[in-house]
Structures are given as C-alpha cells and as structure tokens.
Amino acid sequence: MEQYQLEQIIIISRHGIRTALPETLRFLQTVTPKSWPQWDCKPGYLTTRGGTLESFFGAYFRKWLLQQKFDISPDKVFVYANSLQRTVATAQYFTLGAFPGCDITIHHKYPIERMDPIFNPCVRNASSLFKQQVIHDLKHYTGSSDLIEQLDKKLTPAYELLAEILDYRHSKCYQKYQCEFTKLPTTFDLIINEEPKIRGALAFGTAVVDALTLQYYSGFKHQDNAWGMINSFQHRAMLANIKNQYINLLFKSPILANHIAKPLITFINQMMQQKQHPLVLLVGHDCNIASIMGALGFKDYQLPEQIEETPIGGKLVLQRWRNLQDQQSYFKAEYFYQTIEQLHLASELSLNHPARHITLELNGLQTNGQGLYPWSEFKERIMKYLTGVTFEL
C-alpha cells in the first residue's frame, strides 16, 4: 500500500457500553422471577466503563491514522452524533482519546434524548402496500412461508438456553401467554415514525440478550451476569445470535435496509463530496450500521473473538485512498471493533495490543490487487441507491 495515500475517512460508530434501555428494564421484570442486578447510572446512558473504553479506542485510532500518514489536525475533523446521551458522550470520549488536549466540537441537532432523523431507524411509509412488500421480502430473506418460522427453528436451542437461565416457566410472561418461550406468538407491524415492530420469541430474546451481554461487557461479577449460568464463549455466542438475527431481519433485509438507511447515507454522501473535513465521525447505533450494510450490498462477514455482528463501540470505517502513481481514487471499508474480552476486561489498546479490524467486501464489485474498489464504482452505487435505481448484487 506504499503507493496509496489515505485521503478521507468516514467513521460510522455504534455508541459505547450503555445500561439497559428503559423499556427493556420494565420488560425484564416480567420474563424471570429472579432479581436483576442494578446498574450504576440512568437507563440507556453511556457508562463510566463505556466512556473509558471509547477513550482507549480514540487513542488507538489516532495511532493507527498516524501509521497511515494521515493528517489528524483538529481542524480537519467533523463529529456529528445522534442527540442521545450515549451517542454524544461516546463522541466526547472518543475524541478525548483521539485528540488529547483539543477542543473538538460534538455536533448534534437537538437537546439530549431526542432522536435525530438522520439516525432514527423509523418507518416513513406505513401504507398497507408497503407493509405487504416488506413482509414478502422478510419471508424471502428468512426462507420461511410464515415470516420467521424457519428462523425461530434455527434459534430454538438458544431460546431454550435463555428460558433455562431465566427460569421462564415461573415468570409473569409465562403466566400471561401460557406457552413455552419458543412458542411465543409472533406479530409484525409498521407504524409511521417508529422502528419496525416485531413481537415474539425473537424480540423478547433480543431484549434479554442485550441486557446479559451488556452486563458481561460491564465487568459484572460472574454470579451477577446471568446469575452465573453462562460459562462459555459458545453459550454467549449462541445467545448473541438471537440479537444478531433480530438486527439483520429488521435493519439489514433489503427493503427495510433501503428504506431506513436513506437519511444517513444521504448525509454520508454529502460528507464525501465536501473537502473541508477529511475525517468525519458519526455516532449512532447498531441499526444504522446494519442498514447501511444492507442498503449498499456489503457481503456477510464474521468478526473473530466477538459474539455480536454489530458490537458495542464498533466502527464501520469508509476510506478513500489515492494511488500516487496514476492519481486514481479507490474505496476500502473496514470494521474496527473491540473483542468480547477487551470489553469485559476494559483493556487499553495500542498498536501492540490493537483493536481488531477486518476488511469488508461488496457484492457485485471487483477489487484490484490491493483489495481496493475503484472509487467511481462505489460512488455510482451510492448514487443509484439514492436515486432509487436497482443495482446488481
């Protein structure tokens, strides 16, 4: 890569470690007779550990950028976050690590705790026709004639493990539905200005798994994380796959991804066209990253030493490189993330103990010998997406 110069980088980051969301905390009381351990800050907020890990990530990213001979002058960076505490605070801690001693402005549109439309994965068309198209697409995506029947069958071992951990048979939820966790009834709906809504084992399992995973990342004592009943990486990965499939279904399946990602991809396209800020940091959510992946046709991928496909604090990094010999521009995308143990142990990052990152691939496009895509072809894909033109995947 010596003949290439990194010219622009756009980071789409998921927020760092947070507490369980308010609606999740209310729900958690109904799926188990057991008592949940308490968090040390408000529901849905970035935790102290989450902030520390983001500052570690920022410091590592600074070193990585310097290694690429990239200009990291503070006036070259633009930071924009969703208007929630966990996203704004993530941006603050990351820039604290990446630009120590510098006053980097964290832009956000609204007062804290109001969703910004750019990051809001909401439905903007709730017509019956659009809903029919989405349901047909989801059935095709899951290979099921009954929306997610095949997906639920695939996840049955994970559901059963979760039910055992929760002692679900003695919960209020069991008393209400009078059925096993694996048989919870599935419903799906699209409501204007709200996220796509699915109910049933997949959604219930996602809420619980999110809380258990956050407990582990937060360094809870073994007996306080899933009441000491998860004892292997394999079991954590099995449970995390419930949430992975939920995110993929609602935010990565073609029609919903195309629909939901448009405001953010429009904003990213604007950032790519302007020259004032070669480094752009956008802080949002896992659904933002998943919908971008689905809308732009990224291939499926695996993150070694992680259990989440869009892990907490993970970063989709879009890069523009210039070939110094022929002056042509090229595109590369990588996923930067911390491993499950780096998060659990609150490990400091360095070039010797780095964050992990993998190179992402695009369906339907060919790379050169250096693993780079012609920038013109990537830009054409974005323009086709924004103008509603179908492209081959």
C-alpha positions as CSV (number, residue, x, y, z in Angstrom):
1,M,0.0,0.0,0.0
2,E,3.0,2.3,-0.2
3,Q,1.9,3.9,-3.4
4,Y,-1.5,4.8,-1.9
5,Q,-2.4,7.8,0.3
6,L,-5.4,7.8,2.7
7,E,-7.3,11.0,1.8
8,Q,-10.6,10.7,3.6
9,I,-12.1,8.6,6.3
10,I,-15.7,8.4,7.5
11,I,-16.4,6.5,10.7
12,I,-19.9,5.3,11.5
13,S,-19.7,4.3,15.1
14,R,-22.1,2.5,17.4
15,H,-22.2,4.0,20.9
16,G,-20.1,2.5,23.7
17,I,-21.3,0.4,26.6
18,R,-24.6,1.6,28.0
19,T,-27.0,0.5,30.7
20,A,-30.1,-1.4,29.6
21,L,-32.8,0.7,27.9
22,P,-35.8,2.0,30.0
23,E,-38.3,-0.1,28.1
24,T,-36.0,-3.2,28.4
25,L,-35.7,-2.8,32.2
26,R,-39.5,-2.8,32.5
27,F,-39.8,-5.9,30.3
28,L,-37.0,-7.8,32.1
29,Q,-39.0,-7.9,35.3
30,T,-41.7,-10.0,33.5
31,V,-39.6,-12.8,32.0
32,T,-38.0,-14.1,35.1
33,P,-38.9,-14.5,38.8
34,K,-35.2,-13.7,39.6
35,S,-33.9,-10.3,40.7
36,W,-31.8,-8.3,38.2
37,P,-28.6,-6.7,39.4
38,Q,-28.6,-2.9,39.5
39,W,-26.8,-0.6,37.1
40,D,-24.8,2.4,38.3
41,C,-26.3,5.1,36.1
42,K,-29.5,6.0,34.3
43,P,-31.2,3.6,31.8
44,G,-29.8,3.9,28.3
45,Y,-26.8,6.0,29.3
46,L,-23.2,5.5,28.5
47,T,-21.5,4.0,31.5
48,T,-18.2,5.1,33.0
49,R,-16.5,2.0,31.6
50,G,-18.1,2.7,28.2
51,G,-16.5,6.1,28.3
52,T,-13.1,4.8,29.3
53,L,-13.2,2.2,26.5
54,E,-14.1,4.8,23.9
55,S,-11.2,7.0,25.0
56,F,-8.9,3.9,24.6
57,F,-10.4,3.4,21.2
58,G,-9.8,7.0,20.2
59,A,-6.2,6.9,21.4
60,Y,-5.7,3.7,19.3
61,F,-7.3,5.2,16.3
62,R,-5.0,8.2,16.5
63,K,-2.0,5.9,16.4
64,W,-3.5,3.9,13.5
65,L,-4.1,7.1,11.5
66,L,-0.6,8.3,12.1
67,Q,0.7,5.0,11.0
68,Q,-1.2,5.6,7.7
69,K,0.4,9.0,7.4
70,F,-3.0,10.7,7.7
71,D,-3.3,14.3,8.7
72,I,-5.0,14.4,12.1
73,S,-5.1,18.1,12.6
74,P,-8.1,19.0,14.9
75,D,-9.4,21.5,12.3
76,K,-9.8,18.6,9.8
77,V,-12.3,16.6,11.9
78,F,-16.1,16.9,11.9
79,V,-18.0,15.0,14.6
80,Y,-21.8,14.5,14.5
81,A,-23.8,12.4,16.9
82,N,-27.4,11.4,17.4
83,S,-29.0,13.6,20.1
84,L,-28.9,11.0,22.9
85,Q,-26.7,10.9,25.9
86,R,-25.0,7.7,25.0
87,T,-24.1,8.8,21.5
88,V,-23.0,12.3,22.3
89,A,-20.9,11.0,25.3
90,T,-19.4,8.3,23.1
91,A,-18.2,11.0,20.6
92,Q,-16.9,13.1,23.5
93,Y,-14.8,10.2,25.0
94,F,-13.6,9.0,21.6
95,T,-12.3,12.5,20.6
96,L,-10.8,12.9,24.0
97,G,-8.6,9.9,23.3
98,A,-8.0,10.7,19.6
99,F,-7.3,14.4,20.1
100,P,-5.9,14.9,23.6
101,G,-5.9,18.5,24.8
102,C,-8.0,19.7,21.8
103,D,-11.5,21.2,22.0
104,I,-13.4,19.2,19.4
105,T,-16.9,20.3,18.9
106,I,-19.5,17.5,19.1
107,H,-22.3,18.5,16.8
108,H,-25.8,17.3,17.5
109,K,-29.1,18.6,16.3
110,Y,-31.5,18.5,19.3
111,P,-31.5,18.7,23.1
112,I,-30.3,15.4,24.7
113,E,-32.7,12.5,24.5
114,R,-34.5,13.4,21.2
115,M,-33.8,11.2,18.2
116,D,-32.2,12.9,15.2
117,P,-34.0,11.9,11.9
118,I,-30.6,11.2,10.3
119,F,-30.0,8.3,12.8
120,N,-33.6,7.4,13.6
121,P,-34.3,3.9,12.1
122,C,-38.0,4.7,11.8
123,V,-40.7,3.8,9.3
124,R,-41.6,6.6,6.9
125,N,-44.2,4.7,4.9
126,A,-46.8,2.6,6.8
127,S,-49.2,2.0,3.9
128,S,-50.7,-1.4,3.5
129,L,-48.9,-1.9,0.2
130,F,-45.5,-1.1,1.6
131,K,-46.2,-3.4,4.6
132,Q,-47.1,-6.3,2.2
133,Q,-43.9,-5.7,0.2
134,V,-41.8,-5.8,3.4
135,I,-43.5,-8.9,4.7
136,H,-42.9,-10.7,1.4
137,D,-39.3,-9.5,1.5
138,L,-38.8,-10.8,5.0
139,K,-40.2,-14.2,4.2
140,H,-37.8,-14.4,1.2
141,Y,-34.9,-13.2,3.5
142,T,-35.6,-15.9,6.1
143,G,-36.7,-18.6,3.7
144,S,-40.0,-19.0,5.6
145,S,-43.6,-19.1,4.5
146,D,-44.6,-17.9,7.9
147,L,-42.5,-14.8,8.3
148,I,-39.8,-16.1,10.7
149,E,-40.8,-19.8,11.3
150,Q,-37.5,-21.1,9.9
151,L,-35.5,-18.5,11.8
152,D,-37.2,-19.4,15.1
153,K,-36.5,-23.1,14.4
154,K,-32.8,-22.3,13.9
155,L,-32.7,-20.3,17.1
156,T,-34.6,-22.9,19.2
157,P,-31.5,-24.1,21.1
158,A,-30.7,-20.5,22.0
159,Y,-34.3,-19.8,23.1
160,E,-34.3,-23.0,25.3
161,L,-31.0,-22.0,26.9
162,L,-32.3,-18.5,27.6
163,A,-35.5,-19.9,29.1
164,E,-33.5,-22.1,31.4
165,I,-31.3,-19.2,32.5
166,L,-34.4,-17.0,33.2
167,D,-36.4,-19.8,34.9
168,Y,-39.0,-18.6,32.4
169,R,-41.7,-21.2,33.4
170,H,-42.1,-19.3,36.7
171,S,-42.3,-15.8,35.2
172,K,-45.2,-13.4,34.7
173,C,-44.6,-13.6,31.0
174,Y,-45.3,-17.4,31.0
175,Q,-48.4,-16.8,33.1
176,K,-49.6,-14.3,30.5
177,Y,-49.0,-16.3,27.4
178,Q,-49.3,-19.8,28.8
179,C,-46.7,-21.2,26.4
180,E,-43.0,-22.0,26.2
181,F,-40.6,-19.3,25.3
182,T,-40.0,-20.9,21.9
183,K,-43.8,-20.8,21.2
184,L,-44.4,-17.1,22.0
185,P,-46.7,-15.7,19.3
186,T,-45.1,-13.6,16.6
187,T,-46.6,-10.3,15.3
188,F,-45.2,-7.7,13.0
189,D,-46.2,-4.2,12.3
190,L,-45.1,-0.9,10.6
191,I,-46.1,2.3,12.4
192,I,-45.2,5.7,11.0
193,N,-42.3,7.4,12.8
194,E,-41.5,4.3,14.8
195,E,-39.0,1.4,14.4
196,P,-40.3,-1.7,12.6
197,K,-42.1,-3.7,15.3
198,I,-41.9,-7.5,15.8
199,R,-43.1,-9.3,18.9
200,G,-42.5,-12.9,20.0
201,A,-39.5,-15.0,21.0
202,L,-37.1,-13.2,18.7
203,A,-37.9,-9.8,20.1
204,F,-38.2,-10.9,23.7
205,G,-34.9,-12.8,23.4
206,T,-33.2,-9.9,21.9
207,A,-34.1,-7.6,24.8
208,V,-32.8,-10.2,27.4
209,V,-29.7,-11.0,25.5
210,D,-28.9,-7.3,25.1
211,A,-29.0,-6.9,28.9
212,L,-26.9,-10.0,29.6
213,T,-24.3,-9.0,27.0
214,L,-24.0,-5.5,28.5
215,Q,-23.6,-7.0,31.9
216,Y,-20.6,-9.0,30.7
217,Y,-19.1,-6.1,28.9
218,S,-19.5,-4.0,32.0
219,G,-17.4,-6.4,34.1
220,F,-20.3,-7.6,36.3
221,K,-19.2,-10.4,38.7
222,H,-19.8,-13.9,37.4
223,Q,-22.7,-14.5,39.8
224,D,-24.3,-11.2,38.8
225,N,-24.2,-11.9,35.0
226,A,-27.0,-14.3,34.0
227,W,-26.9,-15.4,37.7
228,G,-23.7,-17.3,37.0
229,M,-25.3,-19.6,34.4
230,I,-23.3,-18.7,31.3
231,N,-19.9,-20.4,31.4
232,S,-18.5,-20.5,27.9
233,F,-17.9,-18.3,24.9
234,Q,-20.0,-20.8,22.9
235,H,-23.1,-20.1,25.0
236,R,-22.6,-16.4,24.9
237,A,-22.3,-16.6,21.1
238,M,-25.4,-18.8,20.8
239,L,-27.4,-16.3,22.8
240,A,-26.0,-13.3,21.0
241,N,-27.1,-14.8,17.7
242,I,-30.7,-14.1,18.7
243,K,-30.0,-10.4,18.7
244,N,-27.8,-10.7,15.6
245,Q,-30.7,-12.2,13.7
246,Y,-33.2,-9.6,15.0
247,I,-30.9,-6.7,13.8
248,N,-30.4,-8.4,10.4
249,L,-34.1,-9.1,9.9
250,L,-35.4,-5.6,10.7
251,F,-32.5,-3.5,9.5
252,K,-30.4,-5.5,7.0
253,S,-33.1,-7.2,4.9
254,P,-33.2,-5.4,1.5
255,I,-36.4,-3.4,1.6
256,L,-36.2,-2.3,5.2
257,A,-32.5,-1.5,4.9
258,N,-33.1,0.6,1.8
259,H,-35.9,2.4,3.5
260,I,-34.3,3.0,6.8
261,A,-30.7,3.9,5.7
262,K,-31.5,6.7,3.3
263,P,-31.2,9.8,5.6
264,L,-27.8,8.6,6.9
265,I,-26.4,7.5,3.5
266,T,-27.6,10.9,2.1
267,F,-25.6,12.6,4.9
268,I,-22.6,10.4,4.3
269,N,-22.7,11.2,0.6
270,Q,-22.6,14.9,1.4
271,M,-19.6,14.4,3.7
272,M,-17.8,12.5,0.9
273,Q,-18.3,15.4,-1.5
274,Q,-17.1,18.2,0.7
275,K,-13.3,18.7,1.1
276,Q,-13.2,20.6,4.4
277,H,-13.2,17.7,6.8
278,P,-11.1,14.7,5.6
279,L,-12.0,12.9,8.9
280,V,-15.7,12.5,9.8
281,L,-17.0,10.7,12.9
282,L,-20.7,9.9,13.0
283,V,-22.0,8.2,16.2
284,G,-25.3,6.3,16.1
285,H,-26.5,2.8,16.7
286,D,-26.1,-0.8,15.6
287,C,-29.2,-0.5,13.4
288,N,-27.5,2.4,11.5
289,I,-24.5,0.2,10.6
290,A,-26.7,-2.8,9.7
291,S,-29.0,-0.8,7.4
292,I,-26.0,0.8,5.6
293,M,-24.5,-2.6,5.1
294,G,-27.8,-4.0,3.7
295,A,-28.6,-1.0,1.5
296,L,-25.2,-0.8,-0.1
297,G,-24.7,-4.5,-0.6
298,F,-21.9,-5.4,1.7
299,K,-21.2,-9.1,1.9
300,D,-21.8,-11.1,5.1
301,Y,-18.8,-11.1,7.4
302,Q,-17.6,-12.6,10.7
303,L,-15.8,-10.7,13.5
304,P,-13.2,-13.0,15.2
305,E,-13.3,-13.0,19.0
306,Q,-16.7,-11.3,19.0
307,I,-20.2,-12.5,19.5
308,E,-22.1,-9.5,18.1
309,E,-22.2,-8.7,14.4
310,T,-22.5,-5.0,15.2
311,P,-20.7,-4.9,18.5
312,I,-20.9,-2.2,21.1
313,G,-18.5,0.6,20.2
314,G,-17.8,-1.0,16.8
315,K,-17.0,1.2,13.8
316,L,-17.7,0.9,10.1
317,V,-14.8,2.8,8.6
318,L,-15.2,4.1,5.0
319,Q,-12.0,5.1,3.3
320,R,-10.9,6.9,0.2
321,W,-7.4,6.2,-1.0
322,R,-5.4,7.8,-3.8
323,N,-2.9,6.0,-6.0
324,L,0.1,8.3,-6.1
325,Q,1.2,6.8,-9.4
326,D,-2.0,7.2,-11.6
327,Q,-3.8,9.6,-9.3
328,Q,-6.9,7.5,-9.3
329,S,-9.1,7.2,-6.2
330,Y,-10.1,3.9,-4.5
331,F,-12.5,2.8,-1.9
332,K,-12.0,0.5,1.1
333,A,-14.2,-0.4,4.1
334,E,-13.1,-1.9,7.3
335,Y,-14.9,-2.9,10.6
336,F,-13.0,-1.8,13.7
337,Y,-14.1,-3.3,17.0
338,Q,-13.0,-4.5,20.4
339,T,-13.1,-8.2,21.2
340,I,-15.5,-9.5,23.8
341,E,-12.6,-9.9,26.3
342,Q,-11.2,-6.5,25.6
343,L,-14.5,-5.1,26.6
344,H,-15.0,-7.4,29.6
345,L,-11.6,-6.6,30.9
346,A,-11.6,-2.9,30.0
347,S,-8.3,-3.5,28.1
348,E,-6.3,-0.5,27.0
349,L,-5.5,-0.6,23.3
350,S,-2.2,0.0,21.5
351,L,-0.5,-0.9,18.2
352,N,0.9,-3.9,20.1
353,H,-2.5,-4.7,21.6
354,P,-4.8,-3.4,18.9
355,A,-8.5,-3.2,18.3
356,R,-9.4,-5.8,15.8
357,H,-10.4,-4.9,12.2
358,I,-11.4,-6.8,9.2
359,T,-11.8,-5.7,5.5
360,L,-15.3,-5.7,4.2
361,E,-16.4,-6.8,0.7
362,L,-19.1,-5.5,-1.6
363,N,-21.3,-7.8,-3.6
364,G,-21.1,-7.2,-7.4
365,L,-17.9,-5.2,-7.4
366,Q,-14.3,-6.3,-8.1
367,T,-11.2,-5.2,-6.2
368,N,-7.8,-4.5,-7.6
369,G,-4.7,-6.4,-6.5
370,Q,-4.5,-4.4,-3.3
371,G,-8.1,-5.2,-2.2
372,L,-9.4,-1.7,-3.2
373,Y,-12.5,-0.9,-5.2
374,P,-12.5,1.9,-7.8
375,W,-13.9,5.0,-6.1
376,S,-16.0,5.8,-9.2
377,E,-17.8,2.4,-8.9
378,F,-18.6,2.9,-5.2
379,K,-19.8,6.4,-5.8
380,E,-22.0,5.1,-8.7
381,R,-23.5,2.5,-6.3
382,I,-24.4,5.3,-3.8
383,M,-25.9,7.5,-6.4
384,K,-28.0,4.6,-7.8
385,Y,-29.2,3.8,-4.3
386,L,-30.1,7.5,-3.6
387,T,-32.0,7.8,-6.8
388,G,-33.8,4.5,-6.4
389,V,-32.1,2.7,-9.3
390,T,-31.6,-1.0,-8.8
391,F,-28.1,-2.3,-8.9
392,E,-26.7,-5.8,-9.3
393,L,-25.5,-7.6,-6.1
